[in-house]
Amino acid sequence: MMKKKIKQCAASCGVWKHLIDNDKACQKRDCRLWIDYPEDRNCTNVAVYEHGPLTLAEVAKREGLSLSRIKQIEDKALKKLKKNKIFDF
C-alpha cells in the first residue's frame, strides 16, 4: 500500500495570514493543516489564531471526530512526548 504524501504549508509562509487578511478559505487540501471547516477558513492555523487554544470538544467538532477519539489521540501524543523526553510534564 502506497502512502499519500502530505505537504505542510510552512508556518512562516504567511498563507494563513493571507487568508485572514483577505477573508478567504484555504483551497490547499493536500496541506496537513487543512480542515474541512469553512468557518475557520479551512486552516488549523487560522482557527488557533482567531480562537486561541481550543478545547478537545472544539477540536472534535472541527475534525469531525468524536470527543473520545480526540482524547485517545491526545493521550497517545502525550505518551510519545513523555517517552522521548521532548516535553516534561
RAHU-V897739 format. One record per helix or strand. SS is the DSSP state (hx for helix, st for strand). FROM is the first residue (numbers start at 1). TO is the last residue. Records with the same first field share a line. If there is no record, write none. Layout:
SS: FROM-TO ; FROM-TO
This chain:
st: 7-7 ; 31-31 ; 34-34 ; 43-43
hx: 11-13 ; 15-22 ; 38-40 ; 44-51 ; 56-63 ; 67-83
